[in-house]
Amino acid sequence: MRHAKQPRQVPDHVPDEVLTLLVSGVSEHAIAALGRRLRLGRAASLTADNITTFRWKILDRRSVSAVVRSLQAEPIVLAAQPNYTYQLGQAAGAARPPSHGRSGRTRLSLNGSKPLISPEASGVDRDDRLRR
């Protein structure tokens, strides 16, 4: 008897990362001290409309939820959450496009070396040349 292939479970967040919003005007020294105190490494930051989002790597084996709780107790932290990944929506029963990524998920990233949305997920064909 053949078993149906089970879909691979993809976590809804990056297992060792959290995102934070800090109060405005926090010094670089205070941000570095927060990272040291909570054993977090700053991976990236993004400022838009005078709001800075920080992406932190958890430097030990603590769970994301435990780190989020610790961050929420800090007076300079406005918000803390897991670094969620998002699945592109598709209609029920719709076929997956051939260029779609294997997992069906797109990682939104604050890391400047990675695209915000992967080309596979966006349907962009990197090999397609401009035709005149």
Salt bridges, closest charged atoms under 4 A:
ASP12 OD1 - HIS13 ND1 2.72
ASP16 OD2 - LYS57 NZ 3.23
GLU17 OE2 - ARG55 NH1 2.79
GLU17 OE2 - LYS57 NZ 3.43
GLU17 OE1 - ARG107 NH2 3.28
GLU28 OE2 - ARG42 NH2 2.10
ASP60 OD2 - ARG39 NE 2.53
ASP60 OD1 - ARG62 NE 2.71
GLU74 OE1 - ARG37 NH2 2.76
ASP128 OD1 - ARG131 NH2 3.66
